[in-house]
Each structure stands twice: as C-alpha cells, then as structure tokens.
Amino acid sequence: MKGYVQVYTGDGKGKTTASLGLCVRAIGADKRVLIVQFLKKGDFSEIKGLGYFGSMVKVKQFGTGHFVRGKPSRADIEIAEAGLEYVKTQMMSGSFHVIILDEINIAMDMGLLKVSDVLEFLSSRPDDVEVVLTGRYAPKEIVDVADLVTECRMIKHYFTKGVKAREGIEK
C-alpha cells in the first residue's frame, strides 16, 4: 500500500488526538506504528493507553520535560535533533507502516529542528510508509510537500475560561 504525508496543524484542539485515531485504525489493520513526540516528556494518559496495544505501537519521547520559552537551549536542540535521527533510523528499518511525528511542526517553528532537515527526511521516506506531522505552525515548505493537510481551528475553547488541562481529556 502506498504511504502518504499528512499534516495536522492549526490553533485548535485535536491535532495529536487525530493522529492517535489514525494510530488506532492502523493497529486495527495489523500495521505497526511509531510515535515520536517532540517537546514532550512524561507518562501522559495517551502514553499509558497506547501501552495496551503492546508491540503494535512504539512511543519514544524527545523532550526535556519543561516548556521551551524564548530562545531554545542547546540541550533542547540536541534532544530534538536526536529525535529526528532516531526516527530516520526507525523508518529505514522497515519495522513501521505509520510514523507519527507529534509536535514536530512546533519544533521547527521554535528552531529546534531545521525545516530543510525534515524535508530531507520526508524525501527519503519509503513509498509504503505513512508519515504524519502534528503541531501548530506547520511551515509552508512542509505544507507544500504534504499529500493531506488538515487545519484544526479554534472557534471556542474552555481554556479561555480558566479550565486547566484535564487528565484523560487534554493530558
């Protein structure tokens, strides 16, 4: 089966959630999934839930566990670069049918990863591998090479009323 490049971007809720829905669908079709999370570190509810799928899904996080504000530190850049190198190796191993790069758009926007390096990664993608990139601020160059782009747009969100992220819903 031919694989495509998908992008889920925008300021609305649902980008990671959409990619996880695709993950569940792929597992149901007996396809192995790799999820690489940039800028995230922790045992969030989605990580715990994905554990129930056993060897059908592998999750690897490349974040320091703190928010990156302003200019990223050298450590932030190095861990993001290590994440991209890791996913390159895993993609070429032939072990995965679907690869989800969660929050990679933000990593590029913040300067943790070079857009050119991600474009090079995408161009080396085997024909049968589906790659999904999530996160706000998808660079135009990424949108241009993608086969599918979905923008999640916030119309209304209870966060504006002070509601914090809730376990099992937002985290």
Secondary structure, 3 states (H helix, E strand, C coil): CCCCEEEEECCCCCHHHHHHHHHHHHHHCCCCEEEEEECCCCCCHHHHHHHHHHHHEEEEEECCCCCCCCCCCHHHHHHHHHHHHHHHHHHHCCCCCEEEEECHHHHHHCCCCCHHHHHHHHHCCCCCCEEEEECCCCCHHHHHHCCEEEECCCCCCHHHHCCCCCCCCCC
